[in-house]
């Protein structure tokens, strides 16, 4: 929302600051005190002070635990009926011995171990240092060390782990902010991490995004037949092992299709994914949330308060925010990429790492073709790694989300994949490890930029 506390990420997630925050109204020079809509040194300094500060949260996750229904509803929401996720009787005969959740099911889970903050921490986390700037998701990364299995609950810890100033390709300053969530199961075993980097840019540096105006055109019967043929041709490796020895560099993964995207697809996705930003519930329950955070419910054309997320299914709202029409979520495309990978590796393989960039909008009506190619294979520390480059490409041939992944495959000598170990053993230690690792990366990047 221009001039308000909300900006819209390229992947479709509105970013909302504290509705009571007044610091963004301060005035000052471009590098002096914080100034709404201007990237100042003061804003960068406040953001840097948040690195390593654990964010509290008492909200309930969409799913408290992995259940048969929850996993199935999530998988169906992205078009996957893999019995490993949807059929406990099938799953108990796999190497896992039980139903497991799809990789990005983590989006729906997580009970924050930090329940409250002291006054100093609350003050530091209040509001958005970059209020008024355009905010775009640049990268979303995942690492999975073990699955969430039937009956598991998730404990989480959240923190900003990095921030660095860079010059954008459009000539202005940008702030790259990295946030991280670490997950463990209720037995204290670390399961996975999610790491997202957002680019915060002054509006004049982000005008190029306004050029994304190509809207889908009506499909011909021939085009729809091609899409249906792709659905009919989908395969799943399932219980037949894909051995490391049989994979060739340059080998292409079977392409999957997702689309044409409809509003119904977005609604069904929410059934499994939850609401993420706006807490679940309607009528009185929504009123209770709206009373505390009115910025989450801007009025619609009838002056009725409604969720900020409706820009994903209400074209009018999307146009009010300067977009061509409604569009998907970045989390959907990340999950589509996972679907391609998990179908390819089969029940005995393991998706270890995924890094996805969301560069273009994927509008309602667009069709996404998900493809990938093996670019390397190596055996390291007992792991049989296959490195893959992937991409989501729309019907106009434009790559909307390039990605990379690392999967682990069995070998004929070692038919059971050993799951990768996390670098540290506890949630808190993993956050500390990640902060130091990213600090070193940022230091190298800043030195490189200064020398160029």
DRENKOLZA-156442 format. One record per residue (C-alpha): x, y, z. Coordinates in Angstrom, 1 decimal. Example, Ala and Ser with C-alpha at 12.3 -4.5 7.8 and 13.67 -1.06 7.14 Angstrom:
2
[[12.3; -4.5; 7.8]]
[[13.7; -1.1; 7.1]]
% end
This chain:
452
[[0.0; 0.0; 0.0]]
[[1.7; 3.2; -1.1]]
[[2.2; 5.6; 1.7]]
[[1.1; 3.0; 4.3]]
[[2.7; 0.4; 6.4]]
[[2.3; -2.3; 3.9]]
[[4.4; -3.2; 0.9]]
[[4.0; -6.2; -1.4]]
[[6.8; -8.7; -2.0]]
[[7.4; -10.0; -5.5]]
[[6.2; -13.4; -4.4]]
[[3.0; -12.0; -3.1]]
[[3.4; -11.8; 0.6]]
[[2.3; -8.4; 2.0]]
[[4.8; -7.0; 4.5]]
[[3.2; -5.2; 7.4]]
[[4.8; -3.1; 10.0]]
[[3.5; -2.3; 13.5]]
[[0.3; -0.3; 13.1]]
[[1.2; 1.8; 16.2]]
[[4.7; 2.6; 15.1]]
[[5.5; 6.2; 14.6]]
[[9.2; 6.1; 14.0]]
[[8.8; 6.0; 10.2]]
[[7.5; 9.5; 10.3]]
[[10.8; 10.9; 11.5]]
[[12.5; 13.3; 9.2]]
[[16.2; 13.7; 8.4]]
[[18.7; 13.6; 5.6]]
[[19.0; 10.6; 3.3]]
[[21.7; 9.1; 5.5]]
[[20.6; 10.6; 8.8]]
[[17.5; 9.8; 10.9]]
[[15.0; 7.3; 9.7]]
[[12.7; 8.7; 7.0]]
[[9.7; 7.1; 5.5]]
[[10.3; 5.7; 2.0]]
[[14.0; 6.5; 2.1]]
[[16.8; 4.1; 2.8]]
[[18.9; 5.8; 5.5]]
[[21.9; 4.8; 7.4]]
[[19.8; 5.0; 10.6]]
[[17.3; 2.5; 9.2]]
[[20.2; 0.1; 8.3]]
[[21.7; 0.5; 11.8]]
[[18.4; -0.3; 13.4]]
[[18.0; -3.3; 11.2]]
[[21.5; -4.5; 12.1]]
[[20.7; -4.3; 15.8]]
[[18.0; -6.9; 15.2]]
[[20.4; -9.6; 13.9]]
[[20.4; -12.4; 16.4]]
[[17.4; -11.1; 18.3]]
[[14.9; -13.9; 18.7]]
[[11.4; -12.9; 17.7]]
[[8.7; -14.0; 20.1]]
[[5.3; -15.3; 19.0]]
[[2.4; -16.8; 20.7]]
[[0.2; -17.4; 17.6]]
[[-1.0; -20.9; 16.8]]
[[0.3; -22.6; 13.7]]
[[-2.1; -23.9; 11.0]]
[[-1.1; -27.5; 12.1]]
[[0.1; -28.4; 15.6]]
[[1.1; -31.8; 14.4]]
[[1.5; -34.0; 11.3]]
[[-1.8; -35.8; 10.7]]
[[-2.9; -38.0; 7.9]]
[[-5.5; -35.5; 6.8]]
[[-3.3; -32.4; 7.2]]
[[-0.5; -33.9; 5.1]]
[[-3.0; -35.1; 2.4]]
[[-4.8; -31.7; 2.3]]
[[-1.5; -29.9; 1.9]]
[[-0.3; -32.3; -0.9]]
[[-3.6; -32.1; -2.7]]
[[-3.3; -28.3; -2.6]]
[[-0.3; -28.4; -5.0]]
[[-1.6; -31.3; -7.1]]
[[0.3; -34.2; -5.4]]
[[-1.3; -37.6; -4.5]]
[[2.0; -39.3; -3.5]]
[[1.0; -42.1; -1.2]]
[[4.1; -41.5; 0.9]]
[[2.3; -38.3; 2.1]]
[[-1.3; -39.4; 1.6]]
[[-1.7; -43.1; 2.6]]
[[-0.4; -44.4; 5.9]]
[[-0.8; -48.0; 4.8]]
[[1.5; -47.5; 1.8]]
[[4.0; -45.4; 3.8]]
[[4.5; -47.9; 6.6]]
[[6.1; -50.3; 4.1]]
[[8.7; -47.7; 2.9]]
[[12.1; -47.0; 4.4]]
[[10.4; -44.4; 6.6]]
[[8.0; -46.9; 8.2]]
[[5.3; -44.3; 8.5]]
[[3.6; -41.5; 6.7]]
[[5.8; -38.4; 6.3]]
[[4.9; -34.8; 5.4]]
[[5.9; -33.1; 2.1]]
[[9.0; -31.0; 2.4]]
[[7.4; -27.6; 2.5]]
[[4.7; -28.7; 5.0]]
[[7.0; -26.9; 7.4]]
[[5.1; -23.7; 6.3]]
[[2.1; -24.9; 8.2]]
[[3.8; -25.9; 11.5]]
[[5.9; -24.4; 14.2]]
[[5.3; -23.5; 17.9]]
[[7.7; -20.6; 18.7]]
[[9.8; -21.5; 21.7]]
[[10.2; -17.7; 22.5]]
[[6.8; -16.8; 23.9]]
[[7.5; -13.2; 25.2]]
[[10.0; -10.4; 24.9]]
[[11.4; -8.0; 27.5]]
[[10.7; -4.3; 27.0]]
[[14.0; -3.6; 25.4]]
[[13.5; -6.4; 22.8]]
[[9.9; -5.3; 22.2]]
[[11.1; -1.7; 21.5]]
[[13.9; -3.0; 19.1]]
[[11.4; -5.2; 17.1]]
[[8.7; -2.6; 17.0]]
[[7.8; -1.3; 13.5]]
[[9.7; -1.7; 10.2]]
[[13.0; 0.1; 9.7]]
[[12.3; 0.1; 6.0]]
[[8.7; 1.3; 6.0]]
[[7.7; 2.9; 2.7]]
[[10.2; 1.0; 0.7]]
[[9.4; -1.6; -1.9]]
[[10.1; -5.1; -0.5]]
[[10.8; -8.0; -2.9]]
[[11.6; -11.6; -2.0]]
[[14.9; -12.3; -3.6]]
[[15.7; -15.8; -2.5]]
[[14.1; -18.5; -0.4]]
[[16.3; -21.4; 0.8]]
[[15.6; -24.6; 2.6]]
[[17.7; -27.4; 4.1]]
[[16.1; -30.6; 5.3]]
[[17.9; -33.0; 7.7]]
[[15.0; -35.3; 8.6]]
[[11.3; -35.6; 7.8]]
[[8.3; -34.6; 9.9]]
[[6.6; -37.9; 10.5]]
[[3.0; -38.8; 11.4]]
[[2.3; -37.5; 14.9]]
[[5.3; -35.1; 15.1]]
[[5.0; -31.5; 16.4]]
[[7.3; -28.7; 15.5]]
[[9.2; -26.3; 17.7]]
[[10.7; -23.2; 16.0]]
[[13.0; -20.3; 16.6]]
[[13.0; -17.1; 14.4]]
[[15.5; -14.4; 13.9]]
[[16.9; -12.0; 11.5]]
[[20.4; -13.3; 10.7]]
[[21.8; -10.7; 8.3]]
[[21.4; -7.3; 6.6]]
[[23.7; -5.7; 4.1]]
[[23.5; -2.6; 1.9]]
[[24.0; -2.9; -1.9]]
[[23.6; -1.0; -5.1]]
[[20.8; -2.2; -7.2]]
[[21.0; -2.8; -11.0]]
[[18.8; 0.3; -11.3]]
[[21.3; 2.5; -9.6]]
[[19.8; 3.0; -6.1]]
[[20.7; 1.7; -2.7]]
[[19.0; -1.4; -1.4]]
[[19.0; -3.3; 1.9]]
[[19.1; -7.1; 1.7]]
[[17.6; -8.6; 4.9]]
[[17.9; -12.3; 5.7]]
[[15.5; -13.9; 8.1]]
[[15.6; -17.5; 9.2]]
[[13.5; -20.1; 10.9]]
[[14.9; -23.3; 12.4]]
[[12.7; -26.3; 13.1]]
[[12.9; -29.2; 15.4]]
[[10.5; -32.0; 16.2]]
[[9.0; -32.4; 19.7]]
[[11.9; -34.8; 20.6]]
[[14.4; -32.0; 20.1]]
[[15.8; -33.3; 16.8]]
[[16.6; -30.6; 14.3]]
[[14.5; -31.2; 11.1]]
[[15.0; -28.3; 8.7]]
[[15.6; -24.6; 8.2]]
[[14.0; -21.9; 6.0]]
[[16.0; -18.9; 5.1]]
[[14.6; -15.9; 3.1]]
[[16.3; -12.8; 1.8]]
[[14.2; -9.7; 0.9]]
[[15.5; -6.7; -1.0]]
[[14.2; -3.4; 0.3]]
[[14.5; -0.6; -2.3]]
[[13.4; 3.0; -2.7]]
[[10.5; 3.3; -5.0]]
[[12.4; 5.0; -7.8]]
[[14.8; 2.0; -7.9]]
[[12.1; -0.6; -8.3]]
[[10.0; 0.9; -11.1]]
[[11.2; -1.9; -13.4]]
[[8.8; -4.2; -11.6]]
[[5.9; -2.1; -12.8]]
[[6.6; -3.3; -16.4]]
[[5.3; -6.7; -15.6]]
[[2.0; -6.2; -17.4]]
[[1.8; -9.1; -19.7]]
[[-1.6; -10.7; -18.8]]
[[-2.6; -14.2; -19.9]]
[[-4.7; -14.5; -23.1]]
[[-7.6; -17.0; -23.6]]
[[-6.2; -20.5; -24.3]]
[[-6.9; -22.3; -27.5]]
[[-8.2; -25.9; -27.4]]
[[-4.7; -27.0; -28.7]]
[[-2.9; -25.3; -25.8]]
[[-5.3; -26.8; -23.2]]
[[-4.8; -30.2; -24.9]]
[[-1.0; -29.8; -24.5]]
[[-1.4; -29.1; -20.8]]
[[-3.7; -32.0; -20.3]]
[[-1.3; -34.3; -22.1]]
[[1.5; -33.2; -19.7]]
[[-0.8; -34.0; -16.8]]
[[-1.5; -37.4; -18.3]]
[[2.2; -38.1; -18.8]]
[[3.3; -37.3; -15.2]]
[[5.3; -40.1; -13.5]]
[[6.4; -40.8; -10.0]]
[[9.5; -42.9; -9.1]]
[[7.8; -44.2; -5.9]]
[[9.2; -47.4; -4.5]]
[[11.6; -48.1; -7.3]]
[[15.0; -46.8; -6.2]]
[[16.8; -44.3; -8.4]]
[[20.4; -45.2; -7.9]]
[[23.2; -42.7; -7.9]]
[[25.2; -44.8; -10.4]]
[[22.4; -44.5; -13.0]]
[[22.2; -40.7; -13.1]]
[[24.0; -38.9; -15.8]]
[[25.2; -35.3; -15.8]]
[[23.0; -33.4; -18.4]]
[[20.0; -35.7; -17.7]]
[[16.7; -33.8; -17.7]]
[[14.0; -34.4; -15.2]]
[[10.5; -35.0; -16.6]]
[[8.7; -31.7; -16.9]]
[[5.7; -31.0; -14.7]]
[[2.9; -28.5; -15.5]]
[[1.0; -26.3; -13.0]]
[[-1.8; -24.4; -14.5]]
[[-3.5; -22.6; -16.0]]
[[-3.6; -21.0; -12.5]]
[[-7.2; -20.3; -11.3]]
[[-8.6; -18.5; -8.3]]
[[-9.9; -22.0; -7.2]]
[[-6.3; -23.3; -7.2]]
[[-5.3; -20.5; -4.8]]
[[-8.3; -21.3; -2.5]]
[[-7.5; -25.0; -2.4]]
[[-3.9; -24.2; -1.7]]
[[-5.0; -22.2; 1.3]]
[[-6.9; -25.2; 2.6]]
[[-3.7; -27.0; 3.2]]
[[-1.3; -24.1; 3.7]]
[[-3.4; -22.0; 6.0]]
[[-3.5; -18.3; 5.8]]
[[0.1; -17.6; 6.9]]
[[-0.2; -13.8; 7.4]]
[[-3.8; -13.2; 8.5]]
[[-4.7; -15.5; 11.4]]
[[-7.3; -18.1; 10.6]]
[[-10.9; -17.5; 11.5]]
[[-13.9; -15.5; 10.3]]
[[-16.6; -13.1; 11.6]]
[[-16.0; -12.6; 15.4]]
[[-12.6; -14.2; 15.3]]
[[-11.5; -12.0; 12.4]]
[[-12.9; -9.0; 14.3]]
[[-10.8; -9.8; 17.3]]
[[-7.6; -9.8; 15.1]]
[[-8.7; -6.7; 13.2]]
[[-9.2; -4.8; 16.5]]
[[-5.5; -5.4; 17.4]]
[[-4.1; -5.1; 13.8]]
[[-6.4; -3.0; 11.6]]
[[-3.7; -2.7; 9.0]]
[[-4.2; -6.3; 8.1]]
[[-7.8; -5.6; 7.0]]
[[-8.0; -2.7; 4.5]]
[[-11.5; -2.0; 3.3]]
[[-12.8; -3.5; 0.0]]
[[-15.0; -1.7; -2.6]]
[[-18.0; -2.0; -0.3]]
[[-16.0; -0.5; 2.6]]
[[-15.9; -3.8; 4.3]]
[[-12.6; -4.7; 6.1]]
[[-11.0; -7.7; 4.4]]
[[-7.6; -9.4; 4.6]]
[[-4.6; -7.9; 2.8]]
[[-4.0; -11.3; 1.2]]
[[-7.1; -11.0; -1.0]]
[[-4.9; -9.5; -3.7]]
[[-4.1; -13.2; -4.5]]
[[-7.8; -13.8; -5.5]]
[[-9.3; -10.3; -6.0]]
[[-8.0; -8.6; -9.1]]
[[-9.4; -5.2; -8.1]]
[[-7.2; -5.3; -4.9]]
[[-4.2; -6.2; -6.9]]
[[-4.8; -3.3; -9.3]]
[[-5.1; -0.9; -6.4]]
[[-1.6; -1.9; -5.5]]
[[-0.3; -1.2; -9.0]]
[[-0.3; -4.8; -10.2]]
[[-1.9; -6.2; -13.3]]
[[-4.1; -8.8; -11.6]]
[[-4.0; -11.4; -8.9]]
[[-1.1; -13.8; -8.7]]
[[0.3; -16.8; -6.8]]
[[2.5; -17.1; -3.7]]
[[6.2; -17.8; -3.8]]
[[5.6; -20.7; -1.5]]
[[3.5; -22.3; -4.2]]
[[6.3; -22.2; -6.7]]
[[8.8; -23.5; -4.1]]
[[6.4; -26.4; -3.4]]
[[6.0; -27.1; -7.1]]
[[9.8; -27.4; -7.4]]
[[9.8; -29.8; -4.5]]
[[7.1; -31.8; -6.2]]
[[9.2; -32.3; -9.3]]
[[12.2; -33.3; -7.2]]
[[10.5; -35.7; -4.8]]
[[8.7; -37.5; -7.6]]
[[12.1; -37.9; -9.4]]
[[14.1; -39.2; -6.4]]
[[11.4; -41.6; -5.2]]
[[10.7; -42.9; -1.7]]
[[14.3; -43.8; -1.1]]
[[15.9; -40.5; -2.1]]
[[16.2; -37.4; 0.0]]
[[15.7; -33.7; -0.9]]
[[18.5; -32.0; 1.0]]
[[18.7; -28.4; -0.2]]
[[16.6; -26.0; -2.4]]
[[17.3; -22.4; -3.3]]
[[14.6; -20.6; -5.3]]
[[14.5; -17.0; -6.7]]
[[11.2; -15.3; -7.6]]
[[11.9; -12.9; -10.4]]
[[8.6; -12.4; -12.0]]
[[4.9; -12.5; -11.1]]
[[2.9; -15.6; -11.9]]
[[-0.6; -14.2; -12.6]]
[[-3.9; -16.0; -12.4]]
[[-4.3; -17.5; -15.8]]
[[-0.6; -18.2; -16.3]]
[[0.7; -21.7; -16.8]]
[[3.9; -22.8; -15.2]]
[[6.2; -25.5; -16.6]]
[[8.5; -26.9; -14.0]]
[[11.7; -28.4; -15.3]]
[[15.2; -29.3; -14.2]]
[[18.6; -30.8; -15.3]]
[[21.4; -32.6; -13.5]]
[[24.5; -30.4; -13.6]]
[[26.8; -32.4; -11.3]]
[[27.1; -35.5; -9.2]]
[[29.6; -36.2; -6.5]]
[[30.3; -38.3; -3.4]]
[[31.2; -36.3; -0.4]]
[[31.6; -37.5; 3.2]]
[[29.6; -40.6; 2.5]]
[[26.8; -38.7; 0.7]]
[[25.9; -39.4; -2.9]]
[[24.9; -35.9; -4.1]]
[[23.1; -35.0; -7.3]]
[[23.1; -31.2; -8.1]]
[[20.2; -29.9; -10.1]]
[[19.3; -26.7; -11.8]]
[[15.6; -26.0; -12.1]]
[[13.2; -23.3; -13.3]]
[[9.6; -22.3; -13.4]]
[[8.8; -21.0; -16.9]]
[[5.4; -19.5; -17.9]]
[[3.5; -20.1; -21.2]]
[[5.3; -17.0; -22.7]]
[[8.7; -18.7; -22.2]]
[[9.7; -16.4; -19.4]]
[[11.5; -17.9; -16.4]]
[[9.7; -16.7; -13.3]]
[[11.7; -18.7; -10.7]]
[[15.1; -20.1; -11.3]]
[[16.3; -22.6; -8.6]]
[[19.0; -25.0; -7.6]]
[[18.8; -28.2; -5.5]]
[[20.8; -30.9; -4.0]]
[[19.3; -34.4; -3.6]]
[[20.8; -37.5; -2.0]]
[[20.4; -40.9; -3.7]]
[[21.0; -44.5; -2.7]]
[[23.7; -46.5; -4.3]]
[[23.7; -50.2; -5.0]]
[[26.3; -50.7; -2.3]]
[[24.5; -48.3; 0.2]]
[[20.8; -48.7; -0.6]]
[[19.6; -46.7; 2.4]]
[[20.5; -42.9; 2.2]]
[[22.0; -41.6; 5.4]]
[[20.2; -38.4; 6.3]]
[[22.5; -35.3; 6.4]]
[[23.4; -34.0; 9.9]]
[[22.7; -30.3; 10.7]]
[[25.8; -28.2; 11.5]]
[[24.7; -27.8; 15.1]]
[[22.5; -29.8; 17.5]]
[[20.1; -27.2; 19.0]]
[[17.8; -24.4; 17.7]]
[[19.8; -21.7; 19.5]]
[[23.2; -23.0; 18.4]]
[[21.9; -23.2; 14.8]]
[[20.9; -19.6; 14.8]]
[[24.3; -18.6; 16.2]]
[[26.0; -20.7; 13.5]]
[[23.9; -19.1; 10.7]]
[[24.6; -15.6; 11.9]]
[[28.3; -16.1; 11.8]]
[[28.2; -17.8; 8.5]]
[[26.1; -15.1; 6.9]]
[[28.2; -12.4; 8.5]]
[[31.3; -13.8; 6.8]]
[[29.4; -13.9; 3.5]]
[[28.2; -10.3; 3.8]]
[[31.7; -9.1; 4.7]]
[[33.1; -10.7; 1.5]]
[[30.3; -9.3; -0.6]]
[[30.8; -5.7; 0.8]]
[[34.5; -5.8; 0.2]]
[[33.9; -7.0; -3.3]]
[[31.4; -4.2; -4.0]]
[[33.7; -1.5; -2.5]]
[[36.6; -2.7; -4.7]]
[[34.5; -2.7; -7.9]]
% end
